[in-house]
């Protein structure tokens, strides 16, 4: 039976009412999740990568910054750290410091050089395979580590009795969505823990965005069909495109302080999709940057009509419609 109440559920912000109320009072609470991009180096060139401009700088967090950041967050009320990119995070040589954090530790990786040693430092790992066959894999990823190398690394880390959850991810567009059943079969064969499918993001109005929009229904239905037959849990996440492909159900972005984003250049971004930057962890502590007027100004600079798809879309809906407008008022009926 499919479980709607899972780690990918978009209603999770309701768990953090206290922090939402602080945000509405003008206070920056400890973020629930901190996303860290330790390096902009990457050994692939995926065509939908939203970090292409960032990667041109080839930045990498100094070890002292990364180590201090992990130690600082370990003493906070942050619930999860997500190590991602940026570039390919397993290219960063100092990931061992992540072990000091006692909350949920998540890694998003292309899997090409993933080792058991690195995997063992995390609680949940998503490998962006994005395909179920070598042909499709080569088509969407461009030059870089091979399909065979990536599958070998996944197999290496998929041993029975592992301490972490290991799953496959697909960013789906017009070329690879037909591989959903094949990728699910790989997850089953390796006894993995989940499959995560979501539409590719391309900038609004581009030919690529229009092509993805045209197959979005097919992607969703293929993922729903996979849920019915795959022995591994399949999560199809399309809600992040609500407010992008559909009208926004809120008038202001207020949800960004629920998450923090630390870039490889040691600066923070206001969210995962809008690169309004503030602070500098080379010269400031995380909390100095987080509580700064510059952070507040970065949020105020957000213009909804300029936003790409929003990973905080549902949180913004909840804040405005449930907390501010109190639309749920009326008792239990």
C-alpha positions as MATLAB code, in Angstrom:
seq = 'XXXXXXXXXXXXXXXXXXXXXXXXXXXXXXXXXXXXXXXXXXXXXXXXXXXXXXXXXXXXXXXXXXXXXXXXXXXXXXXXXXXXXXXXXXXXXXXXXXXXXXXXXXXXXXXXXXXXXXXXXXXXXXXXXXXXXXXXXXXXXXXXXXXXXXXXXXXXXXXXXXXXXXXXXXXXXXXXXXXXXXXXXXXXXXXXXXXXXXXXXXXXXXXXXXXXXXXXXXXXXXXXXXXXXXXXXXXXXXXXXXXXXXXXXXXXXXXXXXXXXXXXXXXXXXXXXXXXXXXXXXXXXXXXXXXXXXXXXXXXXXXXXXXXXXXXXXXXXXXXXXXXXXXXXXXXX';
ca = [
       0.000    0.000    0.000;
       1.296    3.459   -0.916;
       2.034    5.631    2.112;
       1.238    9.307    1.662;
       2.844   10.208    4.981;
       6.523    9.875    4.254;
       9.800   11.795    4.294;
       8.955   13.476    0.975;
       5.567   14.843    2.072;
       5.228   18.553    1.288;
       3.105   19.246    4.371;
       6.090   18.709    6.684;
       6.310   22.444    7.562;
       3.275   21.917    9.820;
       5.636   20.049   12.160;
       7.485   23.315   12.748;
       4.691   25.642   13.836;
       6.959   27.246   16.431;
       9.486   28.277   13.786;
       6.814   29.558   11.426;
       5.422   31.718   14.213;
       8.915   33.099   14.857;
       9.278   33.966   11.168;
       5.941   35.793   11.256;
       7.182   37.696   14.324;
      10.211   38.872   12.333;
      12.673   36.452   13.956;
      15.023   34.075   12.135;
      14.730   30.695   13.896;
      17.261   27.912   13.561;
      16.605   26.499   10.087;
      15.056   23.037    9.978;
      17.393   21.910    7.190;
      20.748   23.220    6.003;
      21.757   22.436    2.426;
      25.526   22.564    1.913;
      27.240   22.644   -1.478;
      30.862   21.895   -0.494;
      32.279   22.092   -4.020;
      31.314   23.367   -7.457;
      33.575   20.838   -9.178;
      31.639   18.212  -11.109;
      32.579   15.221  -13.238;
      29.364   15.367  -15.274;
      27.466   17.934  -17.308;
      23.779   17.080  -16.904;
      21.742   19.166  -19.302;
      19.210   20.333  -16.707;
      21.803   21.441  -14.133;
      20.675   24.719  -12.516;
      24.171   25.270  -11.096;
      25.966   25.688  -14.411;
      26.777   29.358  -13.818;
      27.892   28.684  -10.236;
      30.197   25.900  -11.418;
      32.164   28.281  -13.603;
      33.874   29.609  -10.475;
      35.103   26.117   -9.496;
      34.771   27.151   -5.838;
      35.300   24.843   -2.866;
      34.617   25.417    0.821;
      37.866   25.652    2.798;
      38.166   22.760    5.212;
      38.153   25.073    8.258;
      34.868   26.636    7.084;
      33.212   23.269    6.513;
      34.467   21.817    9.807;
      33.385   24.882   11.786;
      29.996   24.921   10.082;
      29.311   21.262   10.953;
      30.433   21.808   14.564;
      28.209   24.886   14.837;
      25.143   23.131   13.434;
      25.757   20.141   15.707;
      25.071   22.458   18.669;
      21.880   23.909   17.164;
      18.270   22.868   16.688;
      18.863   22.084   13.011;
      17.210   18.746   12.222;
      18.958   17.755    8.996;
      21.983   18.523    6.854;
      21.793   17.864    3.128;
      25.129   17.628    1.306;
      24.567   18.242   -2.386;
      25.711   20.414   -5.289;
      26.836   22.731   -6.522;
      29.108   20.215   -8.078;
      29.494   16.546   -7.204;
      29.818   16.507   -3.379;
      31.834   13.279   -3.205;
      34.661   15.137   -4.975;
      35.039   17.213   -1.807;
      37.908   15.741    0.237;
      36.725   16.709    3.743;
      33.311   15.057    4.023;
      34.427   13.093    7.088;
      33.577   16.139    9.252;
      29.876   15.464    8.608;
      30.058   12.642   11.157;
      30.047   15.224   13.967;
      26.418   16.134   13.230;
      23.931   13.972   15.154;
      20.776   14.842   13.203;
      19.667   13.449    9.852;
      22.518   13.464    7.325;
      21.490   13.250    3.670;
      23.695   12.998    0.575;
      22.630   13.694   -3.025;
      25.263   12.375   -5.420;
      25.693   11.150   -8.978;
      27.207    8.018   -7.434;
      30.153    7.807   -9.794;
      32.807    7.699   -7.068;
      30.634    6.832   -4.061;
      32.446    4.562   -1.616;
      31.250    2.536    1.339;
      33.356    4.720    3.594;
      31.638    7.904    2.425;
      28.198    6.290    2.384;
      28.578    5.105    5.983;
      28.735    8.710    7.203;
      25.168    9.405    6.052;
      21.674    8.270    6.986;
      20.068    8.623    3.551;
      21.676    8.719    0.100;
      20.013    9.523   -3.209;
      21.979    8.573   -6.307;
      20.905   10.593   -9.346;
      20.941    7.797  -11.897;
      18.271    9.476  -14.076;
      17.970    6.468  -16.361;
      17.319    2.756  -16.531;
      19.569    1.995  -19.492;
      23.063    2.922  -20.614;
      21.752    4.579  -23.791;
      19.484    6.982  -21.912;
      22.107    7.561  -19.225;
      24.638    8.707  -21.823;
      22.042   10.857  -23.554;
      21.052   12.956  -20.531;
      24.364   13.125  -18.666;
      26.829   13.940  -21.385;
      30.534   13.111  -21.012;
      31.778   11.824  -17.684;
      31.903    8.634  -15.633;
      30.284    5.707  -17.399;
      27.038    3.893  -16.742;
      29.020    0.777  -15.841;
      31.149    2.650  -13.298;
      28.097    4.225  -11.679;
      26.174    0.948  -11.428;
      29.266   -0.741   -9.971;
      29.483    1.924   -7.259;
      25.799    1.599   -6.411;
      26.149   -2.170   -6.170;
      29.193   -1.741   -3.931;
      27.214    0.405   -1.478;
      24.007   -1.660   -1.632;
      25.269   -4.450    0.587;
      22.857   -6.187    2.916;
      22.910   -4.853    6.476;
      23.993   -1.308    5.521;
      23.289    1.369    8.112;
      21.887    3.930    5.656;
      18.979    4.198    3.253;
      20.082    4.089   -0.378;
      17.863    5.021   -3.301;
      17.820    6.115   -6.916;
      16.711    9.494   -8.220;
      15.424   10.532  -11.609;
      15.136   14.089  -12.870;
      12.708   13.299  -15.664;
      12.333   15.034  -18.997;
      11.161   14.110  -22.498;
      14.048   11.706  -23.172;
      14.313    9.633  -20.003;
      10.845    9.327  -18.436;
      10.220    6.132  -20.400;
      13.039    4.542  -18.369;
      11.055    4.757  -15.119;
      10.123    1.032  -15.116;
      13.704   -0.004  -15.950;
      15.175    2.169  -13.204;
      12.686    0.766  -10.719;
      13.755   -2.733  -11.758;
      17.368   -1.843  -10.934;
      16.285   -0.613   -7.504;
      14.416   -3.873   -6.924;
      17.310   -6.041   -8.088;
      19.685   -4.288   -5.686;
      17.150   -4.248   -2.809;
      17.388   -0.475   -2.484;
      15.200    1.576   -0.167;
      13.414    4.058   -2.434;
      13.048    5.593   -5.876;
      12.562    9.366   -6.173;
      11.152   10.859   -9.401;
      10.562   14.521  -10.193;
      10.264   16.618  -13.359;
      13.321   18.400  -14.713;
      13.465   22.153  -14.252;
      14.260   24.445  -17.146;
      13.823   28.252  -17.079;
      10.340   29.576  -17.690;
       9.431   30.149  -21.335;
      12.312   28.182  -22.842;
      11.698   25.475  -25.423;
      13.030   22.917  -22.927;
      10.565   24.027  -20.249;
       7.696   23.736  -22.713;
       8.821   20.232  -23.678;
       8.970   19.113  -20.036;
       5.579   20.646  -19.350;
       4.173   18.692  -22.311;
       5.285   15.348  -20.820;
       4.688   16.183  -17.141;
       1.441   14.216  -17.115;
       3.139   11.200  -18.662;
       5.939   11.391  -16.074;
       3.454   11.504  -13.225;
       1.338    8.632  -14.548;
       4.417    6.486  -15.220;
       5.597    7.084  -11.662;
       2.134    6.298  -10.269;
       2.061    3.088  -12.297;
       5.474    2.152  -10.936;
       4.171    2.534   -7.379;
       1.659   -0.209   -8.022;
       4.138   -2.836   -9.195;
       7.529   -1.930   -7.714;
       8.500   -3.646   -4.463;
      10.635   -0.589   -3.586;
       8.765    2.556   -2.429;
       8.412    5.022   -5.320;
       7.986    8.717   -4.568;
       6.736   10.967   -7.371;
       7.276   14.612   -6.490;
       5.546   17.098   -8.772;
       4.229   19.622   -6.219;
       7.334   21.777   -6.516;
       5.997   22.841   -9.907;
       2.768   24.099   -8.369;
       3.069   27.867   -8.399;
       5.269   27.604  -11.495;
       3.036   25.705  -13.925;
      -0.040   26.723  -11.923;
      -1.034   30.000  -10.172;
       0.680   30.764   -6.858;
      -1.595   30.458   -3.838;
       0.247   33.080   -1.777;
       1.252   36.713   -2.164;
       4.684   36.794   -0.513;
       7.618   34.441    0.024;
       7.988   33.885    3.775;
       9.199   30.277    4.019;
      12.887   30.586    3.144;
      14.127   30.807    6.791;
      12.957   27.216    7.292;
      15.982   26.176    5.217;
      19.497   27.528    4.783;
      21.708   27.128    1.718;
      25.501   27.336    2.013;
      27.341   27.618   -1.297;
      30.829   26.462   -2.226;
      32.004   30.092   -2.268;
      31.188   30.247    1.499;
      28.224   32.563    0.930;
      24.608   31.768    1.761;
      21.723   31.831   -0.724;
      18.244   32.900    0.200;
      16.846   29.596   -1.120;
      17.620   26.598   -3.321;
      16.399   28.264   -6.497;
      17.001   32.003   -6.084;
      20.671   32.920   -5.809;
      20.299   36.134   -3.825;
      23.425   35.765   -1.705;
      24.388   37.141    1.678;
      27.051   36.644    4.327;
      30.518   35.137    4.017;
      31.583   32.216    6.195;
      35.227   32.960    5.485;
      34.892   35.965    7.783;
      31.628   35.381    9.706;
      30.083   32.640   11.775;
      27.005   30.969   10.364;
      24.798   32.706   12.934;
      26.254   36.122   12.200;
      25.345   35.670    8.555;
      21.976   34.055    9.300;
      20.792   36.791   11.669;
      22.122   39.667    9.567;
      20.272   42.557    7.963;
      21.796   41.358    4.692;
      19.789   38.130    5.050;
      16.610   40.120    5.630;
      17.345   42.293    2.596;
      17.948   39.201    0.430;
      14.489   37.893    1.353;
      12.884   41.272    0.687;
      14.483   41.285   -2.787;
      12.559   38.155   -3.813;
      10.016   38.949   -6.532;
       7.493   36.169   -6.967;
       6.954   36.909  -10.638;
      10.678   36.337  -11.287;
      10.929   33.107   -9.292;
      11.663   29.783  -10.940;
       9.842   26.697   -9.666;
       9.737   26.840   -5.865;
      10.829   24.038   -3.574;
       9.146   25.980   -0.739;
       5.864   26.430   -2.584;
       3.748   24.308   -0.235;
       5.366   25.883    2.839;
       4.470   29.338    1.534;
       0.880   28.182    0.944;
       0.680   26.818    4.490;
       2.104   29.973    6.066;
      -0.254   32.365    4.274;
      -3.431   30.304    4.175;
      -3.196   28.346    7.427;
      -1.290   30.703    9.737;
      -2.031   34.206    8.482;
      -5.499   33.877    6.927;
      -6.531   31.002    9.238;
      -8.461   29.326    6.445;
      -8.667   26.059    8.419;
     -10.773   27.702   11.118;
     -14.131   26.012   11.672;
     -13.644   23.097   14.021;
     -13.584   19.401   13.216;
     -16.371   18.586   10.771;
];
